[in-house]
Amino acid sequence: MKDKLPVLFAVLLFGSMSAGSGHAGETFTQWLLSWKRMKETAPVSDEVYKDECGACHFPYPPGLLPGASWQRLLEPSALSDHFGDDAELDEQTRRHVLAYVLANAAEKSYYKRSRKVMASLRVTDSPQRITEVPYIRERHRKIPASLIKGNPKVKSLSNCDACHQRAAVGVFDDDTVMIPGKGYWNW
């Protein structure tokens, strides 16, 4: 068995070199050999996505939802009534945003939170809201509603960056949570 370990390691390491990590231009090997694998989610790296989606709300990292969810969210009919707002995009922009989020969706990511998101879902699940993801709901269940819905600076779990101080760079660690009016959250 000892003789087979180096061969097994080489197969795992080099046999996966072409597997995409979901983060543009990064191979599995590059991801494996970097400390980024310990990070939360891949940060948003597409300027068109940031500009279009971030114009109305926090531009959620694509690794927080599976591709099926993004596919449904970015259908033209869904964009015309995007949670009560008209978020229609011209077709070229819509296709660009869709391609970006699908390439970086949770099931295509090696990042910690993305893997946990996928593990919490059934194969047939395609939640339309990040707050419907079982993993995310579970992580927030101990926070009293008064600190979220009752907090005028937060209002909803969908307002990630109100409390997650490093959400813009894909970090959602517990120790970066500061609830407005409350301070750092003690889990």
ABEGO torsion letter per residue (X at the ends): XAAAAAAAAAAAAAAAAABBAGBBGBBAAAAAABAAAABABBBBABAAAAAAAAAABBBBBAAABBAAAAAAAABAAAAABBGGBBABBBAAAAAAAAAAAAAABAAABABAAAAAAAAABBAABBBABAAABAAAAAAAAABBAAABAABAAAGBAABAAAABAAAAAGBABAAABBBBGAEBBBX
